[in-house]
Amino acid sequence: MNWLNQIADELQSRHPEGEIVVSSGVSPSGVYHLGTLREVMTAEIIARELRNRGRQVRHIHISDDLDVFRKVPVGLPESYSQYLGWPLCDIPAPDGTKDLSYADYYVNDLLVLIEALHMDIEVVRSHQKYRNGSMAEAIEKALQQMDTIKKVLQDISGRQLDDNWTPVQVVEDGFLKSRKLTALNTDAKTVAYLDRDGQERSADYTKGEVKLDWRIDWPARWWQLGVHAEPFGRDHATKGGSYDTGVGIVKEVYGTEPPYPIPYNFVNRTGQTKKMSKSAGDTITAIELLRMLPAEIIWFFLMRYAPDKQLFFDEGPTLMRLVDEFGELLAKADKTPEEEQLVKLCMHGVAEPTVSQVPFSHLVASYQAALKDVDTTLAIIGRTEHAEIAGIQGEVIRRELAFIDEWLQRRAPEDVKFALAETVDASQFGMAETSFLKKLGDKVAAAPADADGAWFHDAIYSLKDESGLTPKEMFTILYRAIIGQEHGPRAGWFLSILPRDWLVKRLHLEA
């Protein structure tokens, strides 16, 4: 956790007294996923560490719901294209709920995530700040110093802006538009502009009819909220990018210092080169993820590496490995101070642990072999090398199995899913296959009561020469007979956890 301690040390050094404000911001333009969570959770973990050090901290999250609707996400009807260019807060909710906006629909998910991930966040809705007049002073400063802002943007970004450029957009007939301004009236709190037909209109900037462009809105927010630190995507951190121009604007126009920058890298799906995208639909929603993984695992995934490290996630090997690695960390007797810190931060707000010391793959196979009955699963584990853990951590395992059940239903790879075949058709096996299964069944019938996975593994291989089958063929025959598939969990261990009488009958192709 060196990265976190360095940030916390720096913020304490810069602000030795008083409250520290950490900010995050996301546009509710679609589902919240791991990529969007990285910003929110990075800000929160910084606030959490500072609180652990005794500092007073506010984590303010800006929901940019006055942002423009730019693209119809996958899964929404094409009729939503009529709203392109509208503010997100003015579009109907995707589920058709009356009196609920598109932005409300997704912000409600964020509120669920905040509670589920035990975060202490103050959510600020952008449209409310604009429409209740809170942004009026920031807008006035920007309009009164348009030339200064234009020079900052051009000098830092290297982009040339045309003569009609302004730092604001106006809401015209429901759409956010960039229009040529003709006058500013600070007494009436209005701006005059030319509409698409060249006719002069007026917009009240205390009622949300005027919005600062993104590159100006961001530093205006820093100034207004007194932000001391903020994570943001690496795309904003490029030379001449929006953070750099924001620094110039917040100093020159708003007369204050910029927040401590914390650029973070993207979260990609394993094997993909592009970041997760709300509009493309190639994500797993954070809400769905929380049904399959306890909160502490999500914290562990996002926080054990510095924000600038690119991360990759998938619901198969990565998810399984994450659970095991966190379980191993919890069980580690001689944790380093950094590991102790990581565990404490991940377990914040967690009343009851939900990750046991039984390997994840072992739990998955045992649960399915038990036909997804929890009591039977515990009994199965009680007959393995993890019997002692099952006795001590039975309640933890029960909670963990609830997440495993959701994972198996929703996202588990097909190659780890199985169920015991209810019946077996002996006619589907040749003479050599039938002979192999019967001989193995005879061995199992005579096996000692405490025979473990190694015993069953050896029993299978002992029949290799006389059966004339290759190991691959033997395992395939076993899986076909027991689960009706050609692949399955580790054969020796799997056979060892099955009810002995049932297994003998099945190998004899009688049940």
C-alpha positions in Angstrom: 0.0 0.0 0.0 2.9 2.3 -0.6 1.0 4.2 -3.2 -1.8 5.0 -0.8 0.5 6.0 2.1 2.4 8.4 -0.3 -0.8 10.1 -1.3 -2.0 10.3 2.3 1.3 11.6 3.5 1.4 14.3 0.7 -2.1 15.5 1.5 -1.4 15.7 5.2 1.8 17.7 4.4 -0.1 20.1 2.2 -3.0 20.4 4.5 -1.8 19.9 8.1 -5.0 21.2 9.7 -8.7 21.3 8.9 -10.9 19.2 6.7 -9.5 17.5 3.6 -11.9 17.3 0.6 -11.5 14.4 -1.8 -13.7 14.4 -4.9 -14.8 11.9 -7.6 -17.1 12.4 -10.5 -18.9 10.1 -13.0 -21.5 10.8 -15.7 -24.5 8.6 -15.1 -24.7 7.8 -18.8 -25.0 4.1 -18.3 -24.3 1.2 -15.9 -21.7 1.5 -13.3 -19.0 -1.1 -13.8 -15.5 -1.9 -12.5 -14.0 0.9 -14.6 -16.3 3.6 -13.2 -16.0 2.1 -9.7 -12.2 2.6 -9.9 -12.5 6.3 -9.7 -15.1 6.3 -6.9 -13.3 3.6 -4.8 -9.9 5.2 -5.2 -11.2 8.5 -3.8 -12.9 6.6 -1.0 -9.9 4.5 0.0 -7.8 7.7 0.2 -10.5 9.3 2.4 -10.7 6.1 4.5 -7.0 6.0 5.1 -7.0 9.7 6.1 -9.9 9.0 8.5 -7.9 6.1 10.0 -5.2 8.6 10.7 -7.6 10.8 12.6 -8.2 13.4 9.9 -11.6 14.9 9.1 -12.4 14.1 5.5 -15.3 14.6 3.0 -15.6 12.5 -0.1 -17.8 14.4 -2.5 -19.0 12.6 -5.5 -20.3 14.7 -8.4 -22.9 13.0 -10.6 -22.5 14.8 -13.9 -26.2 14.4 -14.7 -26.4 17.6 -16.7 -24.0 16.0 -19.1 -25.3 15.6 -22.6 -26.7 12.2 -23.9 -24.1 11.3 -26.6 -24.8 7.7 -27.6 -27.6 5.2 -27.2 -26.1 2.3 -25.2 -26.5 -1.3 -26.3 -29.7 -2.7 -25.0 -31.8 0.5 -25.2 -34.4 0.9 -27.9 -33.3 3.0 -30.9 -36.2 5.4 -30.0 -33.8 6.9 -27.5 -31.9 8.5 -30.3 -34.5 11.3 -30.2 -32.9 12.3 -26.9 -29.3 12.7 -28.3 -28.1 16.1 -27.2 -30.4 16.3 -24.2 -29.2 16.5 -20.6 -29.2 13.1 -18.9 -31.4 14.4 -16.2 -34.2 15.2 -18.6 -34.4 11.9 -20.4 -37.0 9.2 -19.4 -35.7 6.3 -17.3 -34.8 3.1 -19.3 -37.4 1.1 -17.3 -40.2 3.5 -18.0 -40.7 4.5 -14.4 -42.7 7.6 -14.2 -41.1 10.6 -12.5 -37.7 8.9 -12.7 -35.1 10.3 -15.2 -32.4 8.4 -17.1 -29.9 9.9 -14.7 -32.0 9.0 -11.6 -32.1 5.4 -12.8 -28.4 4.9 -12.8 -27.6 7.2 -9.8 -29.9 4.9 -7.8 -27.5 2.0 -8.7 -24.7 4.2 -7.3 -26.5 4.7 -4.1 -26.9 0.9 -3.7 -23.2 0.5 -4.4 -22.2 3.1 -1.8 -24.1 1.2 0.9 -22.9 -2.3 -0.3 -19.3 -1.2 -0.4 -19.5 0.6 2.9 -18.5 4.0 1.5 -19.0 7.3 3.2 -19.8 9.6 0.3 -21.8 12.8 -0.2 -23.4 12.6 -3.6 -24.0 16.0 -5.4 -26.2 16.1 -8.5 -24.8 18.5 -11.1 -28.2 19.5 -12.4 -29.4 20.6 -9.0 -26.3 22.8 -8.5 -27.0 24.5 -11.9 -30.8 24.8 -11.5 -30.8 26.2 -7.9 -28.3 28.9 -8.8 -25.3 27.5 -7.0 -23.2 27.7 -10.2 -24.1 31.3 -11.0 -20.9 32.8 -9.6 -18.7 30.3 -11.4 -20.5 30.9 -14.7 -20.2 34.7 -14.3 -16.4 34.4 -13.6 -16.0 32.3 -16.7 -18.0 34.6 -18.9 -16.3 37.7 -17.6 -12.9 36.1 -18.3 -13.6 34.4 -21.6 -10.4 35.7 -23.1 -8.3 34.4 -20.3 -9.9 31.0 -20.5 -9.5 30.9 -24.3 -5.8 31.8 -24.0 -5.3 29.1 -21.3 -7.0 26.5 -23.5 -5.1 27.4 -26.6 -1.7 27.7 -24.9 -1.9 24.5 -22.9 -3.8 22.2 -25.2 -2.4 23.6 -28.5 -5.9 23.8 -30.0 -7.1 26.9 -31.8 -10.6 28.1 -30.9 -12.7 30.0 -33.4 -14.1 33.5 -32.9 -17.5 32.2 -31.8 -16.1 30.0 -29.0 -17.7 30.4 -25.6 -17.0 28.6 -22.3 -20.7 27.7 -21.9 -23.5 25.8 -23.6 -27.2 26.9 -23.5 -30.3 24.7 -23.2 -32.2 25.5 -26.4 -35.5 23.6 -26.9 -34.3 20.9 -24.6 -30.9 20.4 -26.2 -27.5 21.5 -25.0 -26.0 23.7 -27.7 -22.9 25.8 -28.2 -24.1 29.2 -29.4 -22.6 32.6 -30.1 -23.1 34.9 -27.1 -24.1 38.5 -27.6 -24.4 39.9 -24.1 -24.1 39.1 -20.3 -26.4 40.8 -17.8 -25.2 40.1 -14.3 -28.1 42.0 -12.8 -30.7 39.8 -14.5 -28.4 36.8 -14.4 -28.9 36.1 -18.1 -26.9 35.7 -21.3 -28.1 36.7 -24.7 -27.2 34.4 -27.6 -28.1 33.7 -31.2 -30.1 30.5 -31.8 -29.8 28.2 -34.9 -31.9 30.6 -36.9 -29.8 33.6 -36.0 -32.5 35.0 -33.6 -31.5 36.4 -30.3 -32.7 34.6 -27.2 -32.0 34.8 -23.5 -31.0 32.1 -21.0 -31.1 32.4 -17.2 -27.9 31.0 -15.7 -29.4 30.6 -12.2 -32.0 28.1 -13.5 -29.8 25.6 -15.3 -30.3 27.1 -18.7 -26.5 27.7 -19.1 -23.9 25.1 -18.4 -20.1 25.4 -18.3 -18.2 23.3 -20.9 -16.5 20.3 -19.3 -13.0 21.8 -19.3 -14.3 24.8 -17.4 -16.9 23.0 -15.3 -14.2 20.8 -13.7 -11.9 23.5 -12.3 -15.0 25.5 -11.4 -16.1 22.6 -9.3 -12.6 22.4 -7.6 -12.9 26.0 -6.7 -16.5 25.9 -5.5 -16.1 22.7 -3.4 -12.6 23.4 -2.2 -11.3 20.0 -3.5 -7.8 18.9 -2.3 -7.4 15.6 -4.2 -9.2 13.9 -7.1 -8.7 10.7 -9.1 -9.3 10.9 -12.8 -8.8 8.7 -15.8 -5.4 8.6 -17.6 -7.0 10.2 -20.7 -7.5 13.4 -18.7 -3.9 13.2 -17.5 -2.1 13.5 -20.9 0.1 16.5 -21.6 -2.2 19.4 -22.5 -5.3 17.4 -21.5 -8.2 18.5 -19.3 -6.3 18.3 -16.0 -3.6 20.6 -17.3 -6.0 23.1 -18.7 -8.0 22.8 -15.5 -4.9 23.8 -13.5 -4.5 26.9 -15.7 -8.1 27.9 -15.4 -8.5 27.3 -11.7 -5.4 29.5 -11.0 -6.1 32.3 -13.5 -9.9 32.5 -13.3 -10.9 31.2 -9.9 -7.8 32.2 -8.0 -7.1 28.9 -6.2 -4.8 25.9 -6.3 -5.7 22.7 -8.2 -6.3 19.5 -6.3 -3.6 16.9 -5.9 -3.8 14.8 -9.1 -4.3 11.0 -8.9 -4.5 9.6 -12.5 -5.7 6.0 -12.7 -5.5 3.5 -15.5 -8.4 1.6 -17.1 -9.9 -1.8 -16.2 -10.1 -4.0 -19.3 -11.7 -7.4 -19.8 -9.0 -10.1 -19.8 -7.6 -10.4 -23.3 -9.1 -7.1 -24.6 -7.2 -3.9 -25.5 -10.1 -1.5 -24.9 -11.4 -0.3 -21.6 -14.8 -1.3 -20.4 -17.5 0.8 -22.1 -21.0 1.7 -20.8 -22.4 2.3 -24.2 -20.8 -0.8 -25.9 -22.4 -3.1 -23.4 -19.2 -5.2 -22.9 -19.3 -4.8 -19.1 -20.4 -6.6 -16.1 -22.4 -4.2 -14.0 -21.2 -3.4 -10.5 -24.6 -4.4 -9.1 -24.3 -7.8 -10.7 -20.7 -8.2 -9.5 -21.7 -7.6 -5.9 -24.2 -10.5 -6.1 -21.3 -12.8 -7.0 -18.4 -11.3 -4.9 -18.4 -9.9 -1.4 -17.5 -6.3 -1.1 -14.0 -7.0 0.4 -13.0 -8.9 -2.8 -13.9 -6.0 -5.0 -11.9 -3.7 -2.7 -9.0 -6.2 -2.8 -9.0 -6.3 -6.6 -9.0 -2.5 -7.1 -6.8 -1.4 -4.2 -3.9 -3.8 -3.9 -2.2 -2.1 -6.9 -1.5 1.6 -7.5 -4.1 3.4 -9.5 -1.8 3.9 -12.5 -1.6 0.1 -13.1 -3.8 -1.3 -15.8 -6.1 -4.0 -14.5 -7.7 -7.0 -16.2 -10.8 -8.8 -15.0 -12.9 -11.8 -16.1 -15.6 -13.8 -14.3 -13.6 -17.0 -14.7 -9.9 -17.6 -13.7 -9.4 -14.0 -12.4 -12.5 -14.1 -10.1 -11.5 -17.5 -8.8 -7.9 -16.6 -8.2 -9.0 -13.3 -6.5 -11.0 -15.2 -3.9 -8.3 -17.7 -3.2 -5.6 -14.9 -2.9 -7.7 -12.9 -0.5 -8.5 -16.0 1.6 -4.7 -16.8 1.7 -4.0 -13.2 2.8 -6.6 -13.4 5.6 -5.1 -16.7 6.8 -1.5 -15.5 6.7 -0.1 -15.5 10.2 2.9 -13.1 9.6 1.3 -10.3 7.5 3.5 -7.4 6.7 2.3 -3.9 7.9 1.2 -3.2 4.3 -0.8 -6.4 4.2 -2.4 -5.7 7.6 -3.3 -2.2 6.2 -4.8 -3.6 3.1 -6.9 -6.2 5.0 -8.1 -3.5 7.4 -9.1 -1.2 4.5 -10.8 -4.0 2.5 -12.7 -5.3 5.6 -14.0 -1.9 6.6 -17.7 -2.1 7.5 -17.7 -5.9 7.0 -19.5 -7.4 10.0 -19.1 -11.1 9.0 -16.3 -12.5 6.8 -17.5 -14.3 3.7 -14.2 -15.8 2.4 -13.1 -19.0 3.9 -9.7 -20.8 3.8 -11.2 -23.6 1.6 -9.9 -23.2 -2.0 -12.6 -21.6 -4.2 -12.5 -24.4 -6.8 -12.9 -27.0 -4.0 -16.0 -25.2 -2.8 -17.4 -24.9 -6.3 -17.0 -28.6 -7.1 -18.2 -29.7 -3.6 -21.3 -27.5 -3.9 -22.2 -28.9 -7.3 -21.5 -32.5 -6.3 -23.9 -31.9 -3.3 -26.5 -30.8 -5.8 -26.2 -27.3 -4.4 -27.3 -28.3 -0.9 -25.3 -26.4 1.7 -25.5 -28.9 4.5 -24.4 -31.7 2.2 -21.6 -29.5 0.9 -20.3 -29.0 4.4 -20.5 -32.8 5.0 -18.6 -33.4 1.8 -15.8 -31.0 2.7 -15.8 -32.7 6.1 -14.5 -35.8 4.5 -11.6 -34.1 2.8 -8.3 -32.5 3.9 -10.3 -29.4 4.6 -12.4 -31.0 7.3 -10.9 -29.0 10.2 -11.5 -25.7 8.4 -15.1 -26.8 7.6 -15.6 -27.4 11.3 -14.2 -24.0 12.3 -15.5 -21.9 9.4 -18.8 -23.5 8.7 -20.8 -20.3 8.9 -18.2 -18.4 6.8 -18.5 -21.2 4.2 -22.3 -20.9 4.2 -22.1 -17.2 3.4 -19.5 -17.8 0.7 -21.6 -20.5 -0.9 -24.4 -17.9 -1.4 -22.1 -15.9 -3.6 -20.9 -19.0 -5.4 -24.5 -20.0 -6.1 -25.1 -16.6 -7.8 -21.8 -16.9 -9.7 -22.7 -20.3 -11.0 -26.1 -19.1 -12.2 -24.9 -15.9 -13.8 -21.3 -15.9 -15.0 -19.3 -19.0 -14.2 -17.5 -20.5 -17.2 -19.1 -23.6 -18.6 -16.0 -25.7 -18.0 -16.4 -25.4 -14.2 -20.2 -26.0 -14.1 -21.6 -29.5 -13.8 -24.3 -31.6 -12.1 -24.4 -35.2 -11.3 -26.2 -37.0 -14.1 -29.6 -38.3 -12.8 -29.3 -41.5 -14.8 -26.8 -43.3 -17.0 -27.4 -45.1 -20.3 -25.2 -48.2 -20.3 -25.7 -48.7 -24.1 -23.6 -45.5 -24.6 -20.5 -47.2 -23.4 -18.4 -49.8 -25.4 -17.1 -53.0 -24.0 -13.7 -51.7 -23.0 -15.3 -48.6 -21.4 -17.8 -50.7 -19.5 -15.1 -53.0 -18.3 -12.9 -50.1 -17.0 -15.8 -48.6 -15.1 -16.8 -51.9 -13.5 -13.3 -52.7 -12.4 -12.9 -49.2 -10.9 -16.3 -49.7 -9.2 -15.0 -52.9 -7.7 -12.0 -51.2 -6.4 -14.1 -48.4 -4.9 -16.4 -50.9 -3.2 -13.3 -52.4 -1.4 -11.7 -49.0 -0.7 -10.9 -48.0 2.9 -13.4 -45.6 4.5 -10.8 -42.9 4.7 -9.7 -43.2 1.1 -8.8 -39.7 -0.2 -8.3 -38.1 -3.5 -4.8 -39.6 -3.9 -6.1 -43.1 -3.3 -8.8 -42.7 -6.0 -6.3 -41.1 -8.4 -4.0 -44.1 -8.0 -6.9 -46.5 -8.4 -7.8 -45.0 -11.8 -4.2 -45.1 -13.0 -3.8 -48.7 -11.8 -6.2 -49.8 -14.5 -4.4 -48.1 -17.4 -2.5 -51.1 -18.7 -5.2 -53.7 -18.4 -7.9 -51.5 -19.8 -5.8 -50.5 -22.8 -7.1 -46.9 -22.4 -5.1 -43.7 -22.2 -5.4 -41.6 -19.1 -7.3 -39.0 -21.1 -9.8 -41.7 -22.3 -10.2 -43.0 -18.8 -11.1 -39.5 -17.4 -13.4 -38.8 -20.3 -15.3 -42.1 -19.7 -15.6 -41.2 -15.9 -17.0 -37.7 -16.6 -19.5 -39.1 -19.1 -20.7 -41.6 -16.6 -20.9 -39.3 -13.6 -21.8 -35.8 -15.0 -22.7 -36.5 -18.6 -19.8 -34.3 -19.8 -16.3 -35.0 -21.2 -14.5 -32.7 -18.8 -14.9 -32.1 -15.1 -13.1 -31.3 -11.8 -9.9 -33.2 -10.6 -11.1 -36.8 -11.0 -9.4 -38.4 -7.9 -10.6 -35.7 -5.5 -14.0 -35.6 -7.2 -14.6 -39.3 -6.8 -13.5 -39.1 -3.1 -16.2 -36.7 -2.2 -19.1 -38.6 -3.8 -21.4 -40.8 -1.7 -19.6 -44.2 -1.8 -22.7 -46.5 -2.5 -24.0 -44.2 -5.2 -20.6 -44.0 -6.9 -20.2 -47.8 -6.9 -23.6 -48.3 -8.5 -22.9 -45.5 -11.1 -19.5 -47.1 -12.0 -21.3 -50.4 -12.5 -23.8 -48.4 -14.7 -26.7 -49.5 -12.5 -27.9 -46.0 -11.4 
